[in-house]
Amino acid sequence: FFFKQKTAYEIRNCDWSSDVCSSDLESHGSGSLENLTLVSGKLLVISGAESRELISGETLRFLTDSPHRLESLGPEPAHGFMVNLLNSNESF
């Protein structure tokens, strides 16, 4: 079948350790959406004025059209993966 591809995909395997406990991420562009699944550990996700704690086994989906921050919580490293849908004009 034929369709118009308006979305670029980015897949990342990520580790956040307690000694390098955070990462500041820039906007991924208007309409971008991030799907973050935490496999182990505990992670704080801050996007704009909102924040959410994730524990192992949880998935969070959020818009990434503004800068956001991911912080490892607790003594063990956090590990997870992200699937980013970049610059889409479609609604999710």
N, C-alpha and C positions, 0 to 999 in steps of 0.2 A: 504494500500500500504506500501511498505518497502522503507526505505531510511536510509542513514548513517547520524546520528546526529553529526555534528561537532561544533555546537554552543551551548553555555550555555547562558541562559537568566537571567537577573537581572532586576527587576522592583522596582522602588523606588518612593515614594511620598515625596516631598521635600519642605521645607520652608527655605527661607533666609530672616532674619529680618535685619532691619537697625542697631540694636545694635550688632548683630553677622553677619556682612555684607558679609562675604566671606567664601569660603571653597576651600582649596587646595586639589586636588585629584591626586593620583598617576596614573601611566599608568595602563590600564586594560589588557595589553598584546598585542602582535603583532596581527594585524588584527581586533582588537576590534572596535566596532562602537557604538556611543551613540546617542540616539534620545531623545531630550529634548523638551518638550512642556510646555510653560509658560501659566498658567491659569490666574494669576493676578500679577500686579506689573511690574517691569522692571529689567532686569538682563543683566550683562555683562559676556560673555563667552570668556575666553582667552585660546587658545590652541597653544602652540609653539609661533611663531611670529605673529599669526593671532588673531584677536578679532572681536566680533560681539555683538551688543546690541540686545536684544530681548524685545518685548513688549507683553502684554497680548494677547493671541490667536495665537502667532507664534510658529513654531516648527523649531528646528535646528538639523541637523544630521551631526556629525563630527567624525573623527577617534580619538580614545582615546588611541593610542599606545605610547603616551608621556604624561608627567604630564600636567594638565590643571587646570584652576581656574574659579570659578563662584562667581560673586560679585553682591549683591543687589544694585540697583541704585534707588535713590528717597526715600521719607520719609515712604512710606508704604511697608510692607513686600512683598516679591515676593514668589509666590507659583506655583509649577509645578510638573510634574512627568517625570521620565526618564525610558526608556527601553534600557538597554545595551545588545548588542550582543557580548559576550565575546569569545576571542580566536578562531575566525573562520578563516578558510583557504579559505573560499569562497569569491568571489568578490561581492560587493554590487552595 
